[in-house]
Amino acid sequence: MRRVLNYIQETIDDKRIICATSLDEIFMWVDASHATHPDMKGKPGGILTMGWGALHCKSSKQKLNTRSTMESELVDVSEYLPYDIWFIHFLAHQVYMIKSNKLFQDNESAIKLESNWRNACSSSSRHIDIRHFWVKDRTENKELKVSFCLTELMLADYFTKPLQGKSFHEFRN
């Protein structure tokens, strides 16, 4: 708690800038650290933006145990996607129609499962609960486009891992 209070005190005069590069595009970064808590549950994180600065971000503890990093990321996307959907509905009621909704992830196996569920499943992924595959319905209906993001550029890492030095300052800014 002392570190958090020191951080807030030292950065209280920093400018927080939020701007939209476009009013019809939403960008979402979702990542998870697998089995980081003592009970082996993961640490998911997500960030939602329309350009520069975070409109919504979340860091929490996963509600269930997962067997792999890929599964942790799949569970995290299914837990974070409702915020994206709410934001799209909110903007629609403000008369802004979203034309592009992009999700960035750094786990290619999770991307394949989210985009091509049945054809990407193998014997090691059939145990995954069907409720996490509703993301695939969104991608199939062209409501969401899932794209690969290099780990070094994964904004959600700020909420899932203890970053140090340069990485911390880059993501914070």
GROMACS elastic network, one bead per residue, 0.5 to 0.9 nm:
[ bonds ]
;  ai    aj funct       b0    kb
    1     4     6  0.51277   500
    1     5     6  0.62206   500
    1     6     6  0.85838   500
    2     5     6  0.51592   500
    2     6     6  0.61094   500
    2     7     6  0.85547   500
    3     6     6  0.50677   500
    3     7     6  0.60776   500
    3     8     6  0.86290   500
    4     7     6  0.50580   500
    4     8     6  0.62003   500
    4     9     6  0.85608   500
    5     8     6  0.51112   500
    5     9     6  0.60713   500
    5    10     6  0.85625   500
    6     9     6  0.50464   500
    6    10     6  0.60639   500
    6    11     6  0.85645   500
    7    10     6  0.51782   500
    7    11     6  0.61183   500
    7    12     6  0.83414   500
    8    11     6  0.52632   500
    8    12     6  0.56713   500
    9    12     6  0.53901   500
    9    13     6  0.85223   500
   10    13     6  0.77078   500
   10    14     6  0.86129   500
   11    14     6  0.52456   500
   11    15     6  0.87592   500
   12    15     6  0.83848   500
   16    53     6  0.75198   500
   16   173     6  0.85401   500
   17    52     6  0.70635   500
   17    53     6  0.58154   500
   17    54     6  0.87001   500
   18    49     6  0.85597   500
   18    50     6  0.86700   500
   18    51     6  0.77305   500
   18    52     6  0.54081   500
   18    54     6  0.66719   500
   18    55     6  0.73839   500
   19    22     6  0.88772   500
   19    49     6  0.87106   500
   19    50     6  0.71740   500
   19    51     6  0.59742   500
   19    52     6  0.51734   500
   19    53     6  0.65631   500
   19    54     6  0.89787   500
   20    23     6  0.62951   500
   20    25     6  0.86699   500
   20    49     6  0.78337   500
   20    52     6  0.63278   500
   20    53     6  0.85267   500
   21    25     6  0.82250   500
   21    50     6  0.63957   500
   21    52     6  0.73044   500
   22    25     6  0.58473   500
   22    26     6  0.84726   500
   22    50     6  0.66678   500
   22    51     6  0.71047   500
   23    26     6  0.81229   500
   23    50     6  0.71071   500
   23    91     6  0.89455   500
   23    96     6  0.67118   500
   23    97     6  0.79764   500
   23    98     6  0.73157   500
   24    50     6  0.82396   500
   24    96     6  0.67123   500
   24    97     6  0.59514   500
   24    99     6  0.52779   500
   24   100     6  0.64143   500
   24   101     6  0.84798   500
   25    49     6  0.88083   500
   25    50     6  0.60620   500
   25    51     6  0.83435   500
   25    97     6  0.89023   500
   25    98     6  0.57414   500
   25    99     6  0.61069   500
   25   101     6  0.58694   500
   25   102     6  0.77838   500
   26    48     6  0.71620   500
   26    49     6  0.60201   500
   26    51     6  0.78836   500
   26    84     6  0.82323   500
   26    88     6  0.83460   500
   26    98     6  0.72750   500
   26    99     6  0.85586   500
   26   100     6  0.63309   500
   26   102     6  0.62071   500
   26   103     6  0.85220   500
   27    47     6  0.82624   500
   27    48     6  0.58452   500
   27    49     6  0.52950   500
   27    50     6  0.59032   500
   27    51     6  0.75424   500
   27   100     6  0.83435   500
   27   101     6  0.61819   500
   27   103     6  0.60999   500
   27   104     6  0.76120   500
   28    46     6  0.71105   500
   28    47     6  0.56755   500
   28    49     6  0.64347   500
   28    50     6  0.86974   500
   28    81     6  0.88678   500
   28    84     6  0.77022   500
   28   101     6  0.78453   500
   28   102     6  0.60636   500
   28   104     6  0.60858   500
   28   105     6  0.88582   500
   28   156     6  0.88397   500
   29    45     6  0.83180   500
   29    46     6  0.55533   500
   29    47     6  0.53380   500
   29    48     6  0.66907   500
   29    49     6  0.87620   500
   29   102     6  0.84711   500
   29   103     6  0.57820   500
   29   105     6  0.62795   500
   29   149     6  0.85875   500
   29   154     6  0.67503   500
   29   155     6  0.62140   500
   29   156     6  0.55797   500
   29   157     6  0.89629   500
   30    44     6  0.75909   500
   30    45     6  0.58882   500
   30    47     6  0.66549   500
   30    48     6  0.88660   500
   30    73     6  0.74826   500
   30    76     6  0.70617   500
   30    77     6  0.62663   500
   30    80     6  0.75938   500
   30   103     6  0.73310   500
   30   104     6  0.65384   500
   30   105     6  0.59270   500
   30   106     6  0.85346   500
   30   154     6  0.80049   500
   30   155     6  0.80367   500
   30   156     6  0.55229   500
   30   157     6  0.83309   500
   31    43     6  0.85834   500
   31    44     6  0.59738   500
   31    45     6  0.55091   500
   31    46     6  0.64049   500
   31    72     6  0.84889   500
   31    73     6  0.58907   500
   31    76     6  0.70908   500
   31    77     6  0.79202   500
   31   104     6  0.87098   500
   31   105     6  0.64620   500
   31   106     6  0.73528   500
   31   107     6  0.84568   500
   31   154     6  0.75840   500
   31   155     6  0.84577   500
   31   156     6  0.54792   500
   31   157     6  0.64171   500
   31   159     6  0.84460   500
   31   160     6  0.70898   500
   32    42     6  0.66203   500
   32    43     6  0.54813   500
   32    45     6  0.60126   500
   32    46     6  0.85714   500
   32    62     6  0.89761   500
   32    69     6  0.74313   500
   32    70     6  0.88530   500
   32    72     6  0.60426   500
   32    73     6  0.52785   500
   32    74     6  0.88684   500
   32    75     6  0.88933   500
   32    76     6  0.66082   500
   32   156     6  0.81191   500
   32   157     6  0.77965   500
   32   159     6  0.87828   500
   32   160     6  0.60701   500
   32   161     6  0.86237   500
   33    36     6  0.63461   500
   33    42     6  0.54853   500
   33    43     6  0.50258   500
   33    44     6  0.63414   500
   33    45     6  0.85246   500
   33    69     6  0.71299   500
   33    72     6  0.73905   500
   33    73     6  0.80925   500
   33   157     6  0.85258   500
   33   160     6  0.58956   500
   33   161     6  0.69556   500
   34    37     6  0.86916   500
   34    40     6  0.77864   500
   34    41     6  0.70133   500
   34    43     6  0.66224   500
   34    44     6  0.84139   500
   34    66     6  0.77424   500
   34    67     6  0.85767   500
   34    68     6  0.68670   500
   34    69     6  0.52196   500
   34    70     6  0.86444   500
   34    71     6  0.87391   500
   34    72     6  0.60229   500
   34    73     6  0.82928   500
   35    38     6  0.78489   500
   35    39     6  0.76913   500
   35    43     6  0.74308   500
   35    65     6  0.76377   500
   35    66     6  0.77709   500
   35    67     6  0.87550   500
   35    68     6  0.85651   500
   35    69     6  0.83991   500
   35    72     6  0.85703   500
   36    39     6  0.82105   500
   36    40     6  0.59571   500
   36    41     6  0.63090   500
   36    42     6  0.53596   500
   36    43     6  0.63957   500
   37    40     6  0.50764   500
   37    41     6  0.54380   500
   37    42     6  0.64075   500
   37    43     6  0.74958   500
   37    61     6  0.80183   500
   38    41     6  0.74815   500
   39    42     6  0.89658   500
   39    65     6  0.82736   500
   40    65     6  0.64921   500
   40    66     6  0.83318   500
   41    61     6  0.68966   500
   41    62     6  0.57901   500
   41    63     6  0.72978   500
   41    64     6  0.62334   500
   41    66     6  0.70809   500
   41    72     6  0.88153   500
   42    60     6  0.88110   500
   42    61     6  0.61472   500
   42    62     6  0.52797   500
   42    63     6  0.83891   500
   42    64     6  0.80510   500
   42    65     6  0.70842   500
   42    66     6  0.76193   500
   42    69     6  0.87452   500
   42    72     6  0.66051   500
   42   160     6  0.89102   500
   43    59     6  0.71978   500
   43    60     6  0.60587   500
   43    62     6  0.59094   500
   43    72     6  0.84612   500
   43    76     6  0.87102   500
   43   159     6  0.83139   500
   43   160     6  0.56029   500
   43   161     6  0.81536   500
   44    58     6  0.79904   500
   44    59     6  0.59014   500
   44    60     6  0.59188   500
   44    61     6  0.63714   500
   44    62     6  0.63249   500
   44    72     6  0.77468   500
   44    73     6  0.75420   500
   44    75     6  0.86781   500
   44    76     6  0.56720   500
   44    77     6  0.87162   500
   44    79     6  0.89540   500
   44    80     6  0.88398   500
   44   156     6  0.84637   500
   44   159     6  0.74872   500
   44   160     6  0.58704   500
   45    57     6  0.74396   500
   45    58     6  0.54455   500
   45    60     6  0.67462   500
   45    61     6  0.88961   500
   45    76     6  0.74405   500
   45    80     6  0.81956   500
   45   156     6  0.54544   500
   45   157     6  0.71408   500
   45   158     6  0.79404   500
   45   159     6  0.50337   500
   45   160     6  0.53947   500
   46    56     6  0.81343   500
   46    57     6  0.54951   500
   46    58     6  0.52891   500
   46    59     6  0.67389   500
   46    76     6  0.82303   500
   46    77     6  0.82947   500
   46    80     6  0.66550   500
   46   155     6  0.80575   500
   46   156     6  0.50920   500
   46   157     6  0.84145   500
   46   159     6  0.71304   500
   46   160     6  0.86060   500
   47    54     6  0.64017   500
   47    55     6  0.76191   500
   47    56     6  0.57710   500
   47    58     6  0.65646   500
   47    80     6  0.88823   500
   47   155     6  0.71325   500
   47   156     6  0.59140   500
   47   159     6  0.85293   500
   48    53     6  0.87628   500
   48    54     6  0.59098   500
   48    55     6  0.56528   500
   48    56     6  0.50802   500
   48    57     6  0.62025   500
   48    83     6  0.84772   500
   48    84     6  0.72267   500
   49    52     6  0.67565   500
   49    53     6  0.63884   500
   49    54     6  0.50679   500
   49    55     6  0.51911   500
   49    56     6  0.70231   500
   49    57     6  0.88788   500
   50    53     6  0.79643   500
   50    54     6  0.80382   500
   50    55     6  0.75154   500
   51    54     6  0.83333   500
   52    55     6  0.89535   500
   53   173     6  0.84541   500
   54    57     6  0.65409   500
   56    83     6  0.81369   500
   56    84     6  0.89658   500
   57   156     6  0.84167   500
   57   159     6  0.81981   500
   58    80     6  0.80792   500
   58   156     6  0.88159   500
   58   159     6  0.71840   500
   59   156     6  0.87538   500
   59   159     6  0.53166   500
   59   160     6  0.67232   500
   60   159     6  0.84229   500
   60   160     6  0.84039   500
   61    64     6  0.87631   500
   62    65     6  0.73471   500
   62    66     6  0.89950   500
   62    72     6  0.82215   500
   62    75     6  0.81580   500
   62    76     6  0.75128   500
   62    79     6  0.88863   500
   64    75     6  0.87690   500
   65    72     6  0.81536   500
   66    69     6  0.77702   500
   66    70     6  0.88684   500
   66    71     6  0.59818   500
   66    72     6  0.57616   500
   66    75     6  0.83156   500
   66   128     6  0.89145   500
   67    70     6  0.84134   500
   67    71     6  0.65394   500
   67    72     6  0.76661   500
   68    71     6  0.51935   500
   68    72     6  0.62541   500
   68    73     6  0.87384   500
   69    73     6  0.62532   500
   69    74     6  0.86204   500
   69   107     6  0.82101   500
   69   110     6  0.87819   500
   70    73     6  0.52184   500
   70    74     6  0.62306   500
   70    75     6  0.87034   500
   70   107     6  0.65356   500
   70   108     6  0.83165   500
   70   109     6  0.61695   500
   70   110     6  0.52295   500
   70   111     6  0.89194   500
   71    75     6  0.61084   500
   71    76     6  0.84520   500
   71   109     6  0.89865   500
   71   110     6  0.71178   500
   71   125     6  0.82642   500
   71   128     6  0.74825   500
   72    75     6  0.52214   500
   72    76     6  0.61102   500
   72    77     6  0.87179   500
   72   110     6  0.89143   500
   73    77     6  0.61828   500
   73    78     6  0.86622   500
   73   105     6  0.82821   500
   73   107     6  0.75390   500
   73   110     6  0.65182   500
   74    77     6  0.52724   500
   74    78     6  0.63953   500
   74    79     6  0.87409   500
   74   110     6  0.57805   500
   74   111     6  0.83375   500
   74   113     6  0.80817   500
   74   114     6  0.74577   500
   74   132     6  0.67170   500
   74   133     6  0.82761   500
   74   135     6  0.87223   500
   75    78     6  0.52026   500
   75    79     6  0.62526   500
   75    80     6  0.87121   500
   75   132     6  0.60398   500
   76    79     6  0.50211   500
   76    80     6  0.60447   500
   76    81     6  0.84242   500
   76   132     6  0.89308   500
   77    80     6  0.50988   500
   77    81     6  0.57596   500
   77   103     6  0.89215   500
   77   132     6  0.81309   500
   77   135     6  0.75647   500
   78    81     6  0.54850   500
   78    82     6  0.75899   500
   78   131     6  0.80602   500
   78   132     6  0.54497   500
   78   133     6  0.76633   500
   78   134     6  0.73766   500
   78   135     6  0.62958   500
   79    82     6  0.67484   500
   79    83     6  0.84599   500
   79   132     6  0.84041   500
   80    83     6  0.58150   500
   80    84     6  0.71693   500
   81    84     6  0.50955   500
   81    85     6  0.63152   500
   81    86     6  0.86677   500
   81   135     6  0.77489   500
   82    86     6  0.60277   500
   82    87     6  0.84813   500
   83    86     6  0.50743   500
   83    87     6  0.61277   500
   83    88     6  0.86663   500
   84    87     6  0.50938   500
   84    88     6  0.62781   500
   84    89     6  0.87746   500
   84   101     6  0.86263   500
   85    88     6  0.51035   500
   85    89     6  0.63226   500
   85    90     6  0.85937   500
   86    89     6  0.51679   500
   86    90     6  0.60819   500
   86    91     6  0.86477   500
   87    91     6  0.61580   500
   87    92     6  0.85251   500
   88    91     6  0.51986   500
   88    92     6  0.61305   500
   88    93     6  0.87561   500
   88    96     6  0.85819   500
   88    97     6  0.77670   500
   88    98     6  0.66511   500
   88   101     6  0.88646   500
   89    93     6  0.63374   500
   89    94     6  0.87176   500
   89    97     6  0.88605   500
   90    93     6  0.52774   500
   90    94     6  0.65293   500
   90    95     6  0.89300   500
   90    96     6  0.87680   500
   91    95     6  0.63531   500
   91    96     6  0.51564   500
   91    97     6  0.67899   500
   91    98     6  0.77540   500
   92    97     6  0.53206   500
   92    98     6  0.75612   500
   93    96     6  0.73219   500
   93    97     6  0.88180   500
   94    97     6  0.86590   500
   98   101     6  0.70055   500
   99   143     6  0.86057   500
  100   143     6  0.78466   500
  100   144     6  0.75053   500
  100   145     6  0.78183   500
  101   142     6  0.88433   500
  101   143     6  0.66308   500
  101   144     6  0.51003   500
  101   145     6  0.61835   500
  101   146     6  0.87239   500
  102   143     6  0.89485   500
  102   144     6  0.58802   500
  102   146     6  0.59630   500
  102   147     6  0.70642   500
  103   144     6  0.69636   500
  103   145     6  0.60357   500
  103   147     6  0.60488   500
  103   148     6  0.84570   500
  104   111     6  0.89495   500
  104   145     6  0.85504   500
  104   146     6  0.59783   500
  104   148     6  0.56480   500
  104   149     6  0.55294   500
  104   154     6  0.77584   500
  105   108     6  0.75622   500
  105   110     6  0.80205   500
  105   111     6  0.70870   500
  105   146     6  0.74010   500
  105   147     6  0.63981   500
  105   148     6  0.52277   500
  105   149     6  0.53262   500
  105   150     6  0.79561   500
  105   151     6  0.82938   500
  105   154     6  0.72925   500
  106   110     6  0.85569   500
  106   111     6  0.83598   500
  106   147     6  0.85150   500
  106   148     6  0.55927   500
  106   150     6  0.56636   500
  106   151     6  0.55297   500
  106   153     6  0.89291   500
  106   154     6  0.69797   500
  107   110     6  0.54920   500
  107   111     6  0.64571   500
  107   112     6  0.89512   500
  107   148     6  0.73323   500
  107   149     6  0.82801   500
  107   150     6  0.89671   500
  107   151     6  0.86532   500
  108   112     6  0.62378   500
  108   113     6  0.87304   500
  108   147     6  0.89393   500
  108   148     6  0.67700   500
  109   112     6  0.51562   500
  109   113     6  0.63522   500
  109   114     6  0.86700   500
  109   120     6  0.84132   500
  110   113     6  0.51496   500
  110   114     6  0.60986   500
  110   115     6  0.85477   500
  111   114     6  0.51308   500
  111   115     6  0.60801   500
  111   116     6  0.83337   500
  111   146     6  0.64935   500
  111   147     6  0.73141   500
  111   148     6  0.74219   500
  112   115     6  0.52104   500
  112   116     6  0.56275   500
  112   117     6  0.71442   500
  112   119     6  0.88611   500
  112   120     6  0.61166   500
  112   121     6  0.89182   500
  113   116     6  0.53114   500
  113   118     6  0.77853   500
  113   119     6  0.82084   500
  113   120     6  0.55135   500
  113   121     6  0.68578   500
  113   133     6  0.79728   500
  113   136     6  0.75570   500
  114   117     6  0.59195   500
  114   120     6  0.88542   500
  114   132     6  0.87296   500
  114   133     6  0.66216   500
  114   134     6  0.84020   500
  114   135     6  0.58859   500
  114   137     6  0.84991   500
  114   138     6  0.89778   500
  114   139     6  0.73953   500
  114   146     6  0.77929   500
  115   120     6  0.85640   500
  115   135     6  0.79647   500
  115   136     6  0.53269   500
  115   137     6  0.84255   500
  115   138     6  0.88688   500
  115   139     6  0.59854   500
  115   140     6  0.71048   500
  115   145     6  0.84995   500
  115   146     6  0.72500   500
  116   119     6  0.57811   500
  116   120     6  0.57353   500
  116   121     6  0.84327   500
  116   136     6  0.68618   500
  116   139     6  0.88150   500
  116   140     6  0.83850   500
  117   120     6  0.53507   500
  117   121     6  0.61791   500
  117   133     6  0.70946   500
  117   136     6  0.65100   500
  118   121     6  0.53702   500
  118   122     6  0.86142   500
  119   122     6  0.82493   500
  120   125     6  0.87097   500
  121   124     6  0.77002   500
  121   125     6  0.55837   500
  121   126     6  0.61539   500
  122   125     6  0.53692   500
  122   126     6  0.62412   500
  123   126     6  0.55678   500
  123   127     6  0.81068   500
  124   127     6  0.72386   500
  124   128     6  0.89788   500
  125   128     6  0.58763   500
  126   129     6  0.81585   500
  127   130     6  0.87189   500
  128   131     6  0.84980   500
  128   132     6  0.75036   500
  128   133     6  0.86818   500
  129   132     6  0.60060   500
  129   133     6  0.77178   500
  130   133     6  0.54000   500
  130   134     6  0.75868   500
  131   134     6  0.60668   500
  131   135     6  0.88331   500
  132   135     6  0.66575   500
  132   136     6  0.84990   500
  133   136     6  0.53075   500
  133   137     6  0.72052   500
  134   137     6  0.51240   500
  134   138     6  0.67704   500
  135   138     6  0.51745   500
  135   139     6  0.65033   500
  135   140     6  0.87022   500
  135   144     6  0.83004   500
  136   139     6  0.50938   500
  136   140     6  0.60173   500
  136   141     6  0.85554   500
  136   144     6  0.88991   500
  137   140     6  0.50294   500
  137   141     6  0.61304   500
  137   142     6  0.86145   500
  137   143     6  0.85926   500
  138   141     6  0.52491   500
  138   142     6  0.63253   500
  138   143     6  0.51473   500
  138   144     6  0.55424   500
  138   145     6  0.83849   500
  139   142     6  0.50332   500
  139   143     6  0.58226   500
  139   145     6  0.58422   500
  139   146     6  0.73012   500
  140   143     6  0.75874   500
  140   144     6  0.80663   500
  140   145     6  0.89817   500
  141   144     6  0.76987   500
  142   145     6  0.67371   500
  149   152     6  0.82741   500
  149   153     6  0.65455   500
  149   154     6  0.62749   500
  150   153     6  0.53818   500
  150   154     6  0.63343   500
  151   154     6  0.50465   500
  151   155     6  0.86695   500
  151   157     6  0.81213   500
  152   155     6  0.84200   500
  152   157     6  0.87435   500
  152   167     6  0.84359   500
  153   156     6  0.89045   500
  153   157     6  0.86112   500
  153   171     6  0.87195   500
  154   157     6  0.57224   500
  154   158     6  0.81921   500
  154   171     6  0.88485   500
  155   158     6  0.60335   500
  155   159     6  0.81422   500
  155   171     6  0.63043   500
  156   159     6  0.54796   500
  156   160     6  0.66705   500
  156   161     6  0.88643   500
  156   171     6  0.87623   500
  157   160     6  0.50009   500
  157   161     6  0.56670   500
  157   162     6  0.83933   500
  157   163     6  0.79363   500
  157   171     6  0.83094   500
  158   161     6  0.61664   500
  158   162     6  0.73905   500
  158   163     6  0.67301   500
  158   167     6  0.85196   500
  158   168     6  0.70091   500
  158   171     6  0.62134   500
  158   172     6  0.74462   500
  159   162     6  0.80841   500
  160   163     6  0.88962   500
  162   168     6  0.82423   500
  163   166     6  0.84485   500
  163   167     6  0.61088   500
  163   169     6  0.87788   500
  164   167     6  0.60634   500
  164   168     6  0.52383   500
  164   169     6  0.80870   500
  165   168     6  0.54591   500
  165   169     6  0.64058   500
  165   170     6  0.87566   500
  166   169     6  0.52570   500
  166   170     6  0.60675   500
  166   171     6  0.86340   500
  167   170     6  0.51714   500
  167   171     6  0.61589   500
  167   172     6  0.83862   500
  168   171     6  0.54447   500
  168   172     6  0.59668   500
  168   173     6  0.85290   500
  169   172     6  0.50333   500
  169   173     6  0.59865   500
  170   173     6  0.52900   500
